[in-house]
Amino acid sequence: MRFYIPIYWKFSIAIISIVIIFGTINLLLVKNSVYNTFENEIKKRGDFIAKSIADRAITPLLYDDVPALFDLIISTKKLEKNIAYIFIVNGHNKVIAHTFESNVPSELVNADKLLKRNKNILIIKPLNENKRIRDISSPIIDNSVGTIRIGLEDINFQDELIHIYNKFIYMIILFLIIGLSAAFAFSYFITNPIKKISKIAESLDIEKANFGSLDYFQKADETVIIEDEIDTLKLKFSEMTHRLQSAYSELKSTQESLFQSEKMASIGILSAGVCHEINNPITGIQSCLKRISKNPEDVAQNLKYIELMSEASNKIEEVVKGLLDFSRKYDFVFQSIDVVKVIDKIILLIDYELERNNIKVFKDYPDSNIIPNIHGNSNLLEQVFLNIILNAIDAINEKKAEEKLYEGEIKIVIYLKPSFLQIQINDNGIGVDEKNIQTIFDPFYTQKKIKKGTGLGLSICYKIIKEHNGEIFAKNNSDNGLSIIINFPI
């Protein structure tokens, strides 16, 4: 399964992941560092207050001056806003002075016995209150005399931590915004040339390409030019397209030469028929001239022979013109053409070849008024129909080699379909093996035995029909022979 993800989102996902991962790691590190720092500061501060009270409480405690102890802890609590409570216990863990409005909770008294330790810090979270209290214990002289217990609220500490966390989160969000903006900028600078290259590649028509559209690849005349892989890609793409255009021009030239060579080969085949078509009218003209010279005064006779000579010369002109039109070099100009006239012209050129091989041609056309013109090149289509009909003649001769009295037939049928004009050229020759029916349009494929073929005729036909935006295919007939079917868009 493949998914399309734009480069911008790839950059964005990578940047978001990196910022979140490193931001989380740094946040945890900062949290621990700040927490430990605050803990140490609170510990030092609590120790200092507890030691200060312990030093001042020695005398009142030794003289059992409880009121002085109360004054001492109450005045200290008033000076420090973060102190939740202060109480003093004697060596028997009995409370002798405190700042509570009522008695000190026994759970609190027993929560932090110093035992043999000099001091201790215990974190207490009172029920139903969203705060924590650090209970700091400090001995008076030693544990046998008494202990100072101070509860410090960490509200300011928590607020400071939250403030630092918020700053850090804002910083992460800022980095995300900067990162996404940078991702957008980077993706634009990277993908914009690639998109242009892709757009040019998609719309590139090698035959009609105007490579002036690639001028934006050229660097401006600057004193300092900094290049990267994208610039290299653009340069290589430009070089590739120009090489492609050059290769296409050479291929086109080779193709034109191939078409012309194939045409000249076809003309060689037609030469005997053309000579026959010209020789017969010339013989008639010579006969008419002899009769006129014998009796020049017979005006009626002379007019009759002159009319016959005119018809003969028109016949010669028609044959020569058809041969010249067929043999001229391709101009590859497409225009509206009458495909029926193209077919009939080719039949006229090969009429002698058909007559010599005793092959009949049947034409099944709709009314000429309803057959639409097609957009194409008449000279190219003449080559197509000539190659197909000559192949049909060869296939019929192969069949006649097996059956001496076999009667050859070629049937040309035109069908008018809703969106295309279909032309079928059917013969009753030897046909093609079903396994090879899909390969007869491949270059150099041939199965001719009597005449060795080049295997390029149908390949050229296929190329020409594709250039006309049409399609050509073959199928064996149910009885005998092969049908070549051509569809032209209309």
VOPAGU-2260 file (C-alpha; in pm, 1 decimal, decimal comma):
REM VOPAGU-2260
SITE   aa  ch    i         X         Y         Z
SITE  MET   A    0       0,0       0,0       0,0
SITE  ARG   A    1     140,6     337,4    -102,3
SITE  PHE   A    2      53,0     677,8      38,9
SITE  TYR   A    3     132,6    1021,7     -95,6
SITE  ILE   A    4     267,2    1256,7     171,2
SITE  PRO   A    5     389,7    1600,9      58,2
SITE  ILE   A    6     741,5    1703,2     157,6
SITE  TYR   A    7     599,7    1985,0     373,2
SITE  TRP   A    8     416,8    1736,3     593,3
SITE  LYS   A    9     720,6    1511,8     610,7
SITE  PHE   A   10     928,6    1807,7     728,7
SITE  SER   A   11     651,5    1911,7     967,9
SITE  ILE   A   12     613,3    1564,6    1118,3
SITE  ALA   A   13     990,5    1534,8    1161,4
SITE  ILE   A   14    1021,7    1879,8    1321,3
SITE  ILE   A   15     720,3    1829,0    1550,5
SITE  SER   A   16     854,1    1490,5    1659,5
SITE  ILE   A   17    1203,2    1626,4    1727,2
SITE  VAL   A   18    1077,5    1933,9    1914,3
SITE  ILE   A   19     832,0    1731,7    2122,9
SITE  ILE   A   20    1084,9    1459,8    2207,6
SITE  PHE   A   21    1368,8    1695,7    2296,2
SITE  GLY   A   22    1127,4    1939,8    2458,6
SITE  THR   A   23     987,7    1663,6    2679,8
SITE  ILE   A   24    1336,2    1544,0    2773,3
SITE  ASN   A   25    1450,0    1898,6    2852,7
SITE  LEU   A   26    1128,9    1966,5    3045,3
SITE  LEU   A   27    1191,5    1660,9    3262,8
SITE  LEU   A   28    1554,3    1757,6    3313,2
SITE  VAL   A   29    1461,9    2116,1    3396,7
SITE  LYS   A   30    1185,6    1995,5    3625,8
SITE  ASN   A   31    1424,3    1775,6    3821,2
SITE  SER   A   32    1691,4    2042,5    3830,0
SITE  VAL   A   33    1455,0    2320,3    3940,6
SITE  TYR   A   34    1280,1    2089,6    4184,0
SITE  ASN   A   35    1607,5    1988,6    4344,4
SITE  THR   A   36    1720,4    2350,2    4356,8
SITE  PHE   A   37    1400,7    2461,1    4527,4
SITE  GLU   A   38    1414,0    2165,2    4761,5
SITE  ASN   A   39    1763,9    2258,4    4868,2
SITE  GLU   A   40    1667,5    2621,3    4914,6
SITE  ILE   A   41    1360,3    2530,4    5123,3
SITE  LYS   A   42    1568,9    2287,3    5324,9
SITE  LYS   A   43    1831,8    2552,0    5396,7
SITE  ARG   A   44    1567,8    2808,6    5481,4
SITE  GLY   A   45    1376,8    2566,6    5708,3
SITE  ASP   A   46    1697,4    2457,4    5878,6
SITE  PHE   A   47    1792,0    2818,5    5937,1
SITE  ILE   A   48    1452,2    2909,6    6090,0
SITE  ALA   A   49    1439,9    2590,3    6297,6
SITE  LYS   A   50    1798,1    2640,6    6425,9
SITE  SER   A   51    1725,3    3004,9    6502,5
SITE  ILE   A   52    1417,3    2911,4    6706,5
SITE  ALA   A   53    1605,0    2622,4    6872,5
SITE  ASP   A   54    1887,8    2849,3    6983,7
SITE  ARG   A   55    1643,9    3105,9    7126,4
SITE  ALA   A   56    1423,7    2840,6    7290,0
SITE  ILE   A   57    1700,2    2682,9    7501,7
SITE  THR   A   58    1671,3    2919,2    7796,9
SITE  PRO   A   59    1287,4    2930,2    7817,0
SITE  LEU   A   60    1281,5    2554,0    7779,5
SITE  LEU   A   61    1534,3    2496,9    8059,5
SITE  TYR   A   62    1344,1    2730,1    8294,3
SITE  ASP   A   63    1012,9    2585,1    8183,5
SITE  ASP   A   64     900,9    2928,5    8062,3
SITE  VAL   A   65     609,8    2815,5    7841,9
SITE  PRO   A   66     469,5    3166,4    7775,0
SITE  ALA   A   67     808,3    3275,0    7640,1
SITE  LEU   A   68     810,7    2974,3    7411,0
SITE  PHE   A   69     461,2    3065,1    7282,4
SITE  ASP   A   70     570,2    3425,9    7219,3
SITE  LEU   A   71     878,8    3304,5    7037,7
SITE  ILE   A   72     702,8    3071,9    6792,9
SITE  ILE   A   73     401,1    3300,6    6734,4
SITE  SER   A   74     623,1    3601,4    6655,5
SITE  THR   A   75     833,9    3388,4    6420,0
SITE  LYS   A   76     522,8    3257,6    6240,5
SITE  LYS   A   77     399,2    3611,5    6186,7
SITE  LEU   A   78     729,9    3710,0    6025,5
SITE  GLU   A   79     726,8    3419,4    5778,1
SITE  LYS   A   80     411,7    3395,4    5565,2
SITE  ASN   A   81     496,3    3046,1    5439,6
SITE  ILE   A   82     504,3    2893,3    5790,3
SITE  ALA   A   83     191,5    2681,3    5842,3
SITE  TYR   A   84     266,3    2590,9    6200,5
SITE  ILE   A   85     535,6    2571,5    6468,7
SITE  PHE   A   86     530,9    2357,5    6776,3
SITE  ILE   A   87     782,0    2243,5    7034,4
SITE  VAL   A   88     789,7    1902,0    7197,0
SITE  ASN   A   89    1002,0    1802,1    7498,6
SITE  GLY   A   90    1220,4    1498,0    7528,6
SITE  HIS   A   91     916,4    1281,8    7599,0
SITE  ASN   A   92     752,4    1395,3    7271,2
SITE  LYS   A   93     497,7    1602,4    7455,3
SITE  VAL   A   94     382,7    1930,6    7298,0
SITE  ILE   A   95     465,3    2223,6    7524,4
SITE  ALA   A   96     404,8    2514,1    7282,8
SITE  HIS   A   97     235,9    2546,3    6943,9
SITE  THR   A   98      69,6    2788,3    6700,0
SITE  PHE   A   99    -244,0    2582,8    6634,1
SITE  GLU   A  100    -576,6    2732,1    6736,0
SITE  SER   A  101    -661,1    2406,0    6912,0
SITE  ASN   A  102    -453,8    2108,0    7010,0
SITE  VAL   A  103    -184,2    1974,9    6782,4
SITE  PRO   A  104    -306,3    1663,3    6593,7
SITE  SER   A  105    -149,5    1355,2    6745,5
SITE  GLU   A  106     -85,2    1214,4    6397,4
SITE  LEU   A  107     131,3    1517,7    6320,8
SITE  VAL   A  108     316,7    1489,8    6650,6
SITE  ASN   A  109     403,5    1126,8    6583,3
SITE  ALA   A  110     468,4    1172,2    6209,9
SITE  ASP   A  111     827,7    1279,1    6240,9
SITE  LYS   A  112    1007,7    1155,5    6545,1
SITE  LEU   A  113    1372,8    1241,9    6526,9
SITE  LEU   A  114    1486,2     937,5    6713,9
SITE  LYS   A  115    1863,9     941,8    6673,1
SITE  ARG   A  116    1872,8    1178,6    6371,1
SITE  ASN   A  117    1976,5    1537,9    6406,8
SITE  LYS   A  118    1716,3    1673,8    6164,6
SITE  ASN   A  119    1457,1    1560,0    5917,4
SITE  ILE   A  120    1225,3    1688,5    5644,5
SITE  LEU   A  121     889,9    1522,5    5584,1
SITE  ILE   A  122     638,9    1623,0    5314,7
SITE  ILE   A  123     282,0    1624,9    5444,5
SITE  LYS   A  124     -32,0    1674,0    5234,9
SITE  PRO   A  125    -325,8    1767,2    5457,0
SITE  LEU   A  126    -662,3    1617,4    5363,0
SITE  ASN   A  127    -900,7    1828,1    5152,5
SITE  GLU   A  128    -631,5    2086,1    5084,0
SITE  ASN   A  129    -454,0    2141,4    4751,9
SITE  LYS   A  130    -115,2    2214,1    4907,1
SITE  ARG   A  131     184,1    2039,0    5052,8
SITE  ILE   A  132     366,7    2114,3    5379,4
SITE  ARG   A  133     730,8    2038,2    5445,0
SITE  ASP   A  134     763,9    1936,8    5808,0
SITE  ILE   A  135    1114,1    2029,2    5927,0
SITE  SER   A  136    1247,4    1893,1    6255,8
SITE  SER   A  137    1542,8    2036,8    6442,5
SITE  PRO   A  138    1668,1    1927,2    6787,9
SITE  ILE   A  139    1714,3    2163,1    7082,2
SITE  ILE   A  140    2061,7    2075,8    7214,2
SITE  ASP   A  141    1974,3    1707,0    7169,6
SITE  ASN   A  142    1664,8    1496,2    7144,9
SITE  SER   A  143    1636,7    1451,8    7519,1
SITE  VAL   A  144    1575,5    1825,0    7572,0
SITE  GLY   A  145    1324,6    1888,9    7293,4
SITE  THR   A  146    1252,1    1932,7    6924,2
SITE  ILE   A  147    1137,1    2222,1    6708,0
SITE  ARG   A  148     879,1    2126,4    6441,2
SITE  ILE   A  149     812,6    2376,9    6160,9
SITE  GLY   A  150     565,2    2327,9    5875,1
SITE  LEU   A  151     650,5    2525,5    5557,8
SITE  GLU   A  152     386,1    2559,4    5287,3
SITE  ASP   A  153     522,4    2520,1    4931,0
SITE  ILE   A  154     256,7    2733,5    4757,7
SITE  ASN   A  155     511,7    2981,1    4626,0
SITE  PHE   A  156     737,4    2695,0    4532,4
SITE  GLN   A  157     463,4    2526,8    4329,7
SITE  ASP   A  158     364,1    2857,2    4166,7
SITE  GLU   A  159     724,0    2919,6    4068,5
SITE  LEU   A  160     755,5    2572,3    3922,2
SITE  ILE   A  161     431,7    2614,4    3724,3
SITE  HIS   A  162     555,2    2951,4    3600,1
SITE  ILE   A  163     882,3    2795,1    3481,0
SITE  TYR   A  164     697,6    2503,9    3320,4
SITE  ASN   A  165     464,5    2742,0    3138,0
SITE  LYS   A  166     759,8    2940,9    3006,7
SITE  PHE   A  167     922,2    2624,7    2883,4
SITE  ILE   A  168     600,4    2506,3    2717,0
SITE  TYR   A  169     560,7    2846,4    2549,2
SITE  MET   A  170     917,1    2814,0    2428,6
SITE  ILE   A  171     839,6    2469,1    2283,5
SITE  ILE   A  172     529,8    2609,0    2109,4
SITE  LEU   A  173     741,3    2894,4    1973,4
SITE  PHE   A  174     998,5    2646,0    1844,6
SITE  LEU   A  175     716,1    2446,9    1683,2
SITE  ILE   A  176     584,8    2758,2    1507,8
SITE  ILE   A  177     934,7    2854,4    1393,3
SITE  GLY   A  178    1000,1    2493,7    1287,0
SITE  LEU   A  179     675,4    2467,8    1089,6
SITE  SER   A  180     746,3    2802,3     924,3
SITE  ALA   A  181    1096,1    2682,3     837,2
SITE  ALA   A  182     950,3    2353,9     710,0
SITE  PHE   A  183     711,5    2547,3     487,9
SITE  ALA   A  184     994,9    2766,1     357,9
SITE  PHE   A  185    1229,2    2472,2     301,6
SITE  SER   A  186     960,3    2262,6     135,8
SITE  TYR   A  187     868,7    2556,1     -89,7
SITE  PHE   A  188    1227,2    2614,0    -198,6
SITE  ILE   A  189    1278,3    2241,7    -250,8
SITE  THR   A  190     945,9    2141,3    -403,5
SITE  ASN   A  191     880,9    2449,7    -616,2
SITE  PRO   A  192    1155,9    2362,7    -869,2
SITE  ILE   A  193    1054,9    1995,7    -850,7
SITE  LYS   A  194     690,1    2087,1    -915,6
SITE  LYS   A  195     795,7    2295,8   -1215,1
SITE  ILE   A  196    1005,8    2008,3   -1345,8
SITE  SER   A  197     714,4    1767,6   -1290,2
SITE  LYS   A  198     471,7    2004,7   -1461,3
SITE  ILE   A  199     702,9    2044,4   -1759,8
SITE  ALA   A  200     756,9    1667,2   -1774,5
SITE  GLU   A  201     380,8    1600,2   -1769,0
SITE  SER   A  202     301,9    1854,2   -2039,6
SITE  LEU   A  203     613,4    1790,0   -2246,2
SITE  ASP   A  204     538,2    1719,3   -2609,4
SITE  ILE   A  205     875,4    1630,0   -2757,7
SITE  GLU   A  206     759,7    1693,2   -3111,8
SITE  LYS   A  207     620,4    2038,4   -3031,3
SITE  ALA   A  208     834,3    2115,7   -2724,4
SITE  ASN   A  209     938,8    2473,0   -2669,8
SITE  PHE   A  210    1236,3    2451,9   -2439,7
SITE  GLY   A  211    1224,1    2822,6   -2375,8
SITE  SER   A  212     997,2    2725,1   -2084,3
SITE  LEU   A  213    1308,1    2591,8   -1911,6
SITE  ASP   A  214    1479,4    2932,9   -1906,5
SITE  TYR   A  215    1400,9    2973,7   -1539,4
SITE  PHE   A  216    1666,0    2707,6   -1476,9
SITE  GLN   A  217    1933,7    2949,2   -1589,4
SITE  LYS   A  218    2121,7    3125,9   -1313,4
SITE  ALA   A  219    2112,2    3501,0   -1295,1
SITE  ASP   A  220    2435,5    3685,8   -1367,5
SITE  GLU   A  221    2549,4    3719,0   -1008,4
SITE  THR   A  222    2889,0    3773,2    -855,6
SITE  VAL   A  223    2838,7    3488,6    -608,3
SITE  ILE   A  224    2635,9    3179,2    -695,3
SITE  ILE   A  225    2558,4    2917,8    -429,7
SITE  GLU   A  226    2436,1    2590,1    -572,7
SITE  ASP   A  227    2287,7    2281,7    -411,7
SITE  GLU   A  228    2144,2    1946,2    -515,7
SITE  ILE   A  229    1822,2    2107,1    -643,5
SITE  ASP   A  230    2022,2    2329,8    -879,5
SITE  THR   A  231    2208,7    2022,4   -1000,2
SITE  LEU   A  232    1875,2    1844,5   -1056,7
SITE  LYS   A  233    1740,6    2138,5   -1256,5
SITE  LEU   A  234    2056,8    2153,0   -1467,8
SITE  LYS   A  235    2055,7    1778,5   -1534,2
SITE  PHE   A  236    1684,4    1786,8   -1620,4
SITE  SER   A  237    1743,7    2068,9   -1867,5
SITE  GLU   A  238    2033,1    1878,7   -2023,4
SITE  MET   A  239    1823,9    1561,9   -2035,6
SITE  THR   A  240    1533,8    1733,4   -2213,6
SITE  HIS   A  241    1764,6    1881,9   -2472,8
SITE  ARG   A  242    1927,6    1543,5   -2527,8
SITE  LEU   A  243    1579,9    1393,0   -2552,3
SITE  GLN   A  244    1478,6    1650,2   -2811,2
SITE  SER   A  245    1794,5    1580,8   -3009,4
SITE  ALA   A  246    1739,6    1204,7   -2989,9
SITE  TYR   A  247    1374,7    1248,8   -3089,8
SITE  SER   A  248    1475,8    1460,4   -3390,7
SITE  GLU   A  249    1719,0    1191,1   -3499,2
SITE  LEU   A  250    1456,3     921,8   -3443,2
SITE  LYS   A  251    1200,6    1121,8   -3640,3
SITE  SER   A  252    1445,4    1165,1   -3924,9
SITE  THR   A  253    1522,0     792,3   -3919,8
SITE  GLN   A  254    1151,2     714,8   -3914,8
SITE  GLU   A  255    1087,4     938,6   -4214,5
SITE  SER   A  256    1372,7     768,8   -4397,4
SITE  LEU   A  257    1227,9     430,0   -4306,5
SITE  PHE   A  258     883,3     529,9   -4428,5
SITE  GLN   A  259    1031,3     660,5   -4752,0
SITE  SER   A  260    1240,3     344,6   -4800,8
SITE  GLU   A  261     935,7     127,0   -4748,1
SITE  LYS   A  262     748,2     343,5   -4993,8
SITE  MET   A  263    1022,7     308,4   -5253,1
SITE  ALA   A  264    1009,7     -68,2   -5204,1
SITE  SER   A  265     635,1     -55,3   -5268,3
SITE  ILE   A  266     693,9     152,1   -5581,3
SITE  GLY   A  267     929,7    -120,0   -5704,6
SITE  ILE   A  268     646,0    -368,1   -5667,2
SITE  LEU   A  269     408,3    -132,5   -5847,1
SITE  SER   A  270     648,1     -53,7   -6133,3
SITE  ALA   A  271     537,4    -345,3   -6349,1
SITE  GLY   A  272     173,7    -250,4   -6306,4
SITE  VAL   A  273     244,8     117,1   -6376,1
SITE  CYS   A  274     433,0      25,2   -6695,3
SITE  HIS   A  275     139,0    -188,3   -6802,5
SITE  GLU   A  276    -109,2      90,5   -6724,5
SITE  ILE   A  277      98,6     336,3   -6927,5
SITE  ASN   A  278     192,1      98,8   -7211,5
SITE  ASN   A  279    -166,5       6,4   -7299,3
SITE  PRO   A  280    -284,3     367,2   -7356,6
SITE  ILE   A  281      36,8     442,4   -7550,6
SITE  THR   A  282     -30,8     146,2   -7777,6
SITE  GLY   A  283    -384,6     277,5   -7831,3
SITE  ILE   A  284    -253,9     626,6   -7909,3
SITE  GLN   A  285      -5,1     485,5   -8162,5
SITE  SER   A  286    -281,1     284,3   -8329,8
SITE  CYS   A  287    -502,9     593,4   -8353,5
SITE  LEU   A  288    -218,8     798,3   -8504,1
SITE  LYS   A  289    -158,6     535,1   -8770,9
SITE  ARG   A  290    -526,0     532,9   -8869,6
SITE  ILE   A  291    -538,1     912,6   -8881,2
SITE  SER   A  292    -223,3     925,9   -9098,6
SITE  LYS   A  293    -376,1     680,9   -9344,0
SITE  ASN   A  294    -691,3     881,4   -9394,6
SITE  PRO   A  295    -632,0    1238,9   -9271,1
SITE  GLU   A  296    -927,0    1377,9   -9473,2
SITE  ASP   A  297   -1186,5    1176,0   -9280,9
SITE  VAL   A  298   -1283,4    1438,4   -9022,5
SITE  ALA   A  299   -1543,3    1224,9   -8843,0
SITE  GLN   A  300   -1297,2     938,2   -8807,4
SITE  ASN   A  301   -1020,5    1172,2   -8690,6
SITE  LEU   A  302   -1243,9    1330,5   -8425,5
SITE  LYS   A  303   -1329,4     983,4   -8294,6
SITE  TYR   A  304    -961,2     884,9   -8274,2
SITE  ILE   A  305    -865,3    1216,4   -8117,7
SITE  GLU   A  306   -1126,0    1156,2   -7845,3
SITE  LEU   A  307    -983,2     807,4   -7785,4
SITE  MET   A  308    -628,2     949,5   -7770,9
SITE  SER   A  309    -745,0    1212,3   -7521,6
SITE  GLU   A  310    -895,4     943,3   -7296,8
SITE  ALA   A  311    -572,3     743,2   -7322,3
SITE  SER   A  312    -354,7    1044,3   -7233,4
SITE  ASN   A  313    -583,9    1123,2   -6938,1
SITE  LYS   A  314    -541,7     764,7   -6823,4
SITE  ILE   A  315    -161,9     799,6   -6843,3
SITE  GLU   A  316    -175,4    1132,2   -6660,5
SITE  GLU   A  317    -393,0     983,0   -6386,5
SITE  VAL   A  318    -157,8     686,4   -6335,3
SITE  VAL   A  319     157,9     901,6   -6339,0
SITE  LYS   A  320       3,2    1160,2   -6108,1
SITE  GLY   A  321    -102,7     888,9   -5866,0
SITE  LEU   A  322     246,8     740,9   -5868,9
SITE  LEU   A  323     408,4    1081,7   -5820,1
SITE  ASP   A  324     171,5    1169,2   -5536,4
SITE  PHE   A  325     246,3     839,6   -5370,9
SITE  SER   A  326     623,6     864,6   -5411,3
SITE  ARG   A  327     662,1    1222,1   -5288,2
SITE  LYS   A  328     831,7    1273,3   -4952,0
SITE  TYR   A  329     608,7    1289,2   -4645,6
SITE  ASP   A  330     518,4    1634,4   -4524,6
SITE  PHE   A  331     338,5    1515,3   -4204,2
SITE  VAL   A  332      72,6    1785,3   -4243,9
SITE  PHE   A  333    -266,0    1676,1   -4116,9
SITE  GLN   A  334    -586,2    1804,5   -4275,0
SITE  SER   A  335    -941,0    1697,6   -4352,7
SITE  ILE   A  336    -930,3    1417,6   -4609,7
SITE  ASP   A  337   -1173,7    1184,1   -4787,5
SITE  VAL   A  338   -1055,5     835,3   -4693,5
SITE  VAL   A  339   -1261,4     675,7   -4974,3
SITE  LYS   A  340   -1064,4     867,7   -5236,4
SITE  VAL   A  341    -739,4     758,3   -5071,6
SITE  ILE   A  342    -842,9     391,6   -5086,5
SITE  ASP   A  343    -964,7     418,2   -5447,3
SITE  LYS   A  344    -637,4     583,6   -5552,8
SITE  ILE   A  345    -436,7     294,2   -5408,6
SITE  ILE   A  346    -662,6      37,8   -5578,5
SITE  LEU   A  347    -600,1     216,9   -5906,9
SITE  LEU   A  348    -223,3     199,2   -5853,2
SITE  ILE   A  349    -226,9    -176,0   -5784,2
SITE  ASP   A  350    -497,9    -259,8   -6038,6
SITE  TYR   A  351    -247,0    -439,0   -6263,7
SITE  GLU   A  352    -103,7    -635,7   -5969,3
SITE  LEU   A  353    -455,7    -748,8   -5878,4
SITE  GLU   A  354    -537,5    -836,8   -6237,5
SITE  ARG   A  355    -208,7   -1023,4   -6287,4
SITE  ASN   A  356    -270,7   -1236,9   -5977,7
SITE  ASN   A  357    -638,8   -1287,7   -6066,1
SITE  ILE   A  358    -760,0   -1132,4   -5738,8
SITE  LYS   A  359   -1096,2    -962,0   -5723,1
SITE  VAL   A  360   -1162,5    -656,8   -5506,8
SITE  PHE   A  361   -1507,8    -596,0   -5359,9
SITE  LYS   A  362   -1598,8    -263,9   -5202,1
SITE  ASP   A  363   -1881,4    -224,0   -4953,8
SITE  TYR   A  364   -1918,0     146,1   -4871,5
SITE  PRO   A  365   -2208,8     341,0   -4724,3
SITE  ASP   A  366   -2349,2     627,9   -4923,2
SITE  SER   A  367   -2060,5     865,7   -4992,6
SITE  ASN   A  368   -2271,9    1157,5   -4872,5
SITE  ILE   A  369   -2278,8    1023,8   -4515,9
SITE  ILE   A  370   -1913,7     916,3   -4487,2
SITE  PRO   A  371   -1740,1    1195,3   -4292,6
SITE  ASN   A  372   -1389,6    1317,3   -4363,8
SITE  ILE   A  373   -1117,8    1228,5   -4116,8
SITE  HIS   A  374    -829,5    1439,1   -3988,3
SITE  GLY   A  375    -509,9    1296,2   -4125,1
SITE  ASN   A  376    -238,4    1287,2   -4389,2
SITE  SER   A  377    -342,4    1135,3   -4722,1
SITE  ASN   A  378      12,7    1043,4   -4820,4
SITE  LEU   A  379      68,4     850,6   -4497,4
SITE  LEU   A  380    -267,6     672,9   -4525,7
SITE  GLU   A  381    -190,1     576,2   -4885,6
SITE  GLN   A  382     117,1     397,2   -4746,8
SITE  VAL   A  383    -100,6     219,9   -4488,5
SITE  PHE   A  384    -361,8      93,5   -4734,8
SITE  LEU   A  385     -99,8      -2,1   -4992,4
SITE  ASN   A  386      98,9    -208,3   -4739,2
SITE  ILE   A  387    -214,3    -384,9   -4613,2
SITE  ILE   A  388    -346,5    -467,2   -4962,1
SITE  LEU   A  389      -3,1    -583,2   -5085,1
SITE  ASN   A  390      18,9    -808,6   -4777,7
SITE  ALA   A  391    -326,8    -941,4   -4862,9
SITE  ILE   A  392    -212,0   -1016,2   -5220,5
SITE  ASP   A  393      94,5   -1202,3   -5087,7
SITE  ALA   A  394    -120,0   -1399,2   -4840,6
SITE  ILE   A  395    -359,7   -1500,2   -5121,3
SITE  ASN   A  396     -67,2   -1605,7   -5341,4
SITE  GLU   A  397      59,5   -1822,6   -5052,7
SITE  LYS   A  398    -283,8   -1986,1   -5048,3
SITE  LYS   A  399    -278,4   -2028,4   -5427,6
SITE  ALA   A  400      58,2   -2204,3   -5400,1
SITE  GLU   A  401    -126,1   -2471,7   -5200,4
SITE  GLU   A  402    -442,7   -2471,3   -5417,6
SITE  LYS   A  403    -374,6   -2392,6   -5781,9
SITE  LEU   A  404    -734,7   -2306,1   -5877,8
SITE  TYR   A  405    -800,7   -2097,9   -5567,1
SITE  GLU   A  406    -984,9   -1769,8   -5634,9
SITE  GLY   A  407    -848,3   -1476,7   -5440,5
SITE  GLU   A  408   -1073,1   -1205,9   -5299,9
SITE  ILE   A  409   -1014,7    -882,9   -5110,2
SITE  LYS   A  410   -1312,9    -710,3   -4955,8
SITE  ILE   A  411   -1296,8    -352,7   -4828,6
SITE  VAL   A  412   -1581,2    -257,5   -4595,7
SITE  ILE   A  413   -1648,9      79,3   -4431,7
SITE  TYR   A  414   -1866,6     104,7   -4120,3
SITE  LEU   A  415   -1988,9     431,3   -3973,3
SITE  LYS   A  416   -1987,1     405,6   -3591,9
SITE  PRO   A  417   -2110,2     669,7   -3341,8
SITE  SER   A  418   -1761,5     799,5   -3254,4
SITE  PHE   A  419   -1534,0     649,5   -3517,5
SITE  LEU   A  420   -1506,7     539,3   -3879,1
SITE  GLN   A  421   -1412,6     172,6   -3916,2
SITE  ILE   A  422   -1240,2      30,6   -4223,2
SITE  GLN   A  423   -1200,4    -344,8   -4264,7
SITE  ILE   A  424    -974,3    -498,1   -4527,9
SITE  ASN   A  425   -1053,7    -868,8   -4549,7
SITE  ASP   A  426    -869,1   -1126,5   -4757,2
SITE  ASN   A  427    -910,7   -1500,6   -4804,7
SITE  GLY   A  428    -540,1   -1579,7   -4789,2
SITE  ILE   A  429    -352,5   -1811,7   -4554,2
SITE  GLY   A  430    -425,7   -1605,7   -4240,8
SITE  VAL   A  431    -198,8   -1591,0   -3934,9
SITE  ASP   A  432    -138,7   -1841,2   -3655,9
SITE  GLU   A  433    -358,5   -1742,9   -3363,0
SITE  LYS   A  434     -57,7   -1740,0   -3130,9
SITE  ASN   A  435     110,4   -1476,5   -3353,7
SITE  ILE   A  436    -193,6   -1256,5   -3414,9
SITE  GLN   A  437     -77,9   -1002,8   -3153,8
SITE  THR   A  438     277,7    -980,3   -3289,7
SITE  ILE   A  439     218,0    -910,0   -3658,5
SITE  PHE   A  440     258,4    -535,1   -3595,3
SITE  ASP   A  441     597,6    -583,4   -3429,9
SITE  PRO   A  442     898,0    -465,7   -3631,4
SITE  PHE   A  443    1065,4    -733,3   -3847,6
SITE  TYR   A  444     785,3    -988,4   -3802,6
SITE  THR   A  445     704,0   -1168,4   -4128,0
SITE  GLN   A  446     573,1   -1509,0   -4235,0
SITE  LYS   A  447     604,0   -1462,0   -4611,0
SITE  LYS   A  448     748,4   -1757,4   -4798,5
SITE  ILE   A  449     709,1   -1675,3   -5167,6
SITE  LYS   A  450     840,3   -1322,2   -5128,9
SITE  LYS   A  451    1079,1   -1251,0   -4848,7
SITE  GLY   A  452     943,0    -951,5   -4658,4
SITE  THR   A  453    1124,9    -700,3   -4439,2
SITE  GLY   A  454     870,1    -726,1   -4157,8
SITE  LEU   A  455     837,5    -345,9   -4144,3
SITE  GLY   A  456     519,9    -287,5   -4346,0
SITE  LEU   A  457     259,1    -349,2   -4075,3
SITE  SER   A  458     486,8    -196,7   -3810,7
SITE  ILE   A  459     489,5     125,8   -4011,2
SITE  CYS   A  460     112,1     101,7   -4055,9
SITE  TYR   A  461      69,3      69,9   -3678,9
SITE  LYS   A  462     288,6     376,1   -3618,2
SITE  ILE   A  463     101,0     585,9   -3875,7
SITE  ILE   A  464    -242,8     491,2   -3740,5
SITE  LYS   A  465    -131,2     578,1   -3385,5
SITE  GLU   A  466     -17,8     918,9   -3511,5
SITE  HIS   A  467    -372,9     960,9   -3641,2
SITE  ASN   A  468    -505,9     886,1   -3289,6
SITE  GLY   A  469    -662,7     572,5   -3428,1
SITE  GLU   A  470    -626,2     203,5   -3359,1
SITE  ILE   A  471    -542,4     -93,0   -3577,2
SITE  PHE   A  472    -571,8    -462,4   -3501,6
SITE  ALA   A  473    -607,2    -795,2   -3681,7
SITE  LYS   A  474    -821,0   -1104,0   -3650,4
SITE  ASN   A  475    -852,1   -1425,8   -3844,2
SITE  ASN   A  476   -1169,1   -1475,3   -4044,3
SITE  SER   A  477   -1401,2   -1760,8   -3954,9
SITE  ASP   A  478   -1352,9   -1927,3   -4294,1
SITE  ASN   A  479   -1017,3   -1823,6   -4441,0
SITE  GLY   A  480    -784,1   -1530,2   -4440,3
SITE  LEU   A  481    -718,5   -1227,9   -4223,7
SITE  SER   A  482    -902,7    -905,1   -4146,6
SITE  ILE   A  483    -716,0    -582,2   -4072,9
SITE  ILE   A  484    -944,4    -343,2   -3886,8
SITE  ILE   A  485    -870,6      29,5   -3856,1
SITE  ASN   A  486   -1069,5     277,9   -3644,8
SITE  PHE   A  487   -1039,2     650,5   -3711,2
SITE  PRO   A  488   -1187,2     902,0   -3463,7
SITE  ILE   A  489   -1446,5    1136,4   -3612,4
